[in-house]
Amino acid sequence: MTLTATLDPRPSIASARRALAQSFRRHGLATPELDARLLVAHALGLDHAALAADGARTLTAAEAAAIAELAARRRAREPVARIIGVKEFWGLDFKLNGGTLVPRPETETVVEAALAVLDRGQGRCAALKVADLGTGSGALLLALLSELPLARGVGTDLSRAALGCARDNAAALGLSARAIFVACDYGAALRGPFDLVVSNPPYVRHDDIATLAPEVRVFDPLLALDGGVDGLDAYRAISTAARHLLSPGGALVLELGAGQLGAVEALVAAAGLVPVGGPRDDLLGIPRALAVKLPA
Ligand SMILES: C[S@@+](CC[C@H](N)C(=O)[O-])C[C@H]1O[C@@H](n2cnc3c(N)ncnc32)[C@H](O)[C@@H]1O
């Protein structure tokens, strides 16, 4: 079904939005109005305010065709962030490419937990060294650097496409002078000591990947999702590596998958890392970030 098939041939911006939302609702998409607004705004190159102000304007045929093309991609379950090529995280815009995960709102819990650890210790204005293992678009590292004016950081990834994207994001955010990006297995090429190591690693159990929503299963890179048979492969590697990467008293803050808290607590404890405060919940009440440190 195309946009023009559901509307008069020259719909207004507002009626195109409504038709799109209706079509997305019929397709069972979770946030039809929001998706319609973002896609129409993107197709027309308008911001939120201009979209509302121009609602009565009639679309040109080219504009209607552009909207219809984006709508078809969304109905095929491509996430809006991938279609428009950008996702907001921690109030910053992150460009995406095929090698990057779309940064998730719950990952902001890791940023909050890391800042809370620093607020109890060295503070935000120290000359900190930060590492982000499995950096993807650079979301975690760059969000942290935006809050830590004297910190420097390194992001690692196995995906060169992701690293290129992270570098572009660092440049766009004015953080290039304080962020470098390195291709390696988690912390393998890094030399510490780091005051702070963060990671949102791949943590989906291999057999669960087939059950994920198409937006994730089809469009997020497998390398960003697959945590091995029990979902814990990355936590094993990172908790072992953290002992060599962290300065005495330095903190490791990990994102957790739902239900993984106990298993990850056991892994970090076995690596000699001790808890800093309790786990931090995301907005749904799921324990999402675990902070531990290397004893001083
Ligand atoms: C869940 S994604 C997180 C991306 C980003 N940190 C975020 O929160 O949006 C995990 C990332 O780890 C990377 N990755 C997977 N295995 C890795 C490994 N062995 N060493 C380094 N990075 C790895 C993936 O390419 C992906 O970018």
The ligand as an SDF file (V2000), in Angstrom:
LIG
                    3D

 27 29  0  0  0  0  0  0  0  0999 V2000
   25.7150   -3.9810   22.2310 C   0  0  0  0  0  0  0  0  0  0  0  0
   26.7990   -3.1660   21.1090 S   0  0  0  0  0  0  0  0  0  0  0  0
   27.0840   -1.6530   22.0060 C   0  0  0  0  0  0  0  0  0  0  0  0
   27.5090   -0.5090   21.1440 C   0  0  0  0  0  0  0  0  0  0  0  0
   27.5820    0.8320   21.9000 C   0  0  0  0  0  0  0  0  0  0  0  0
   28.5420    0.7520   23.0050 N   0  0  0  0  0  0  0  0  0  0  0  0
   26.2260    1.2280   22.4330 C   0  0  0  0  0  0  0  0  0  0  0  0
   26.0000    1.0870   23.6380 O   0  0  0  0  0  0  0  0  0  0  0  0
   25.3660    1.6680   21.6360 O   0  0  0  0  0  0  0  0  0  0  0  0
   28.3040   -4.0980   21.3520 C   0  0  0  0  0  0  0  0  0  0  0  0
   29.4780   -3.6020   20.5130 C   0  0  0  0  0  0  0  0  0  0  0  0
   30.5800   -4.4800   20.8020 O   0  0  0  0  0  0  0  0  0  0  0  0
   31.2700   -4.7510   19.6000 C   0  0  0  0  0  0  0  0  0  0  0  0
   31.9990   -6.0210   19.7980 N   0  0  0  0  0  0  0  0  0  0  0  0
   31.5450   -7.2980   19.7340 C   0  0  0  0  0  0  0  0  0  0  0  0
   32.5000   -8.1690   20.0220 N   0  0  0  0  0  0  0  0  0  0  0  0
   33.6090   -7.4420   20.3180 C   0  0  0  0  0  0  0  0  0  0  0  0
   34.9420   -7.7860   20.6970 C   0  0  0  0  0  0  0  0  0  0  0  0
   35.3290   -9.0630   20.8600 N   0  0  0  0  0  0  0  0  0  0  0  0
   35.8230   -6.7780   20.9140 N   0  0  0  0  0  0  0  0  0  0  0  0
   35.4460   -5.4770   20.7560 C   0  0  0  0  0  0  0  0  0  0  0  0
   34.1940   -5.1020   20.3920 N   0  0  0  0  0  0  0  0  0  0  0  0
   33.2910   -6.0610   20.1690 C   0  0  0  0  0  0  0  0  0  0  0  0
   30.2030   -4.7810   18.5480 C   0  0  0  0  0  0  0  0  0  0  0  0
   30.7200   -4.5790   17.2590 O   0  0  0  0  0  0  0  0  0  0  0  0
   29.2850   -3.6530   19.0260 C   0  0  0  0  0  0  0  0  0  0  0  0
   29.6820   -2.4240   18.4660 O   0  0  0  0  0  0  0  0  0  0  0  0
  1  2  1  0
  2  3  1  0
  2 10  1  0
  3  4  1  0
  4  5  1  0
  5  6  1  0
  5  7  1  0
  7  8  2  0
  7  9  1  0
 10 11  1  0
 11 12  1  0
 11 26  1  0
 12 13  1  0
 13 14  1  0
 13 24  1  0
 14 15  1  0
 14 23  1  0
 15 16  2  0
 16 17  1  0
 17 18  1  0
 17 23  2  0
 18 19  1  0
 18 20  2  0
 20 21  1  0
 21 22  2  0
 22 23  1  0
 24 25  1  0
 24 26  1  0
 26 27  1  0
M  CHG  2   2   1   9  -1
M  END
$$$$
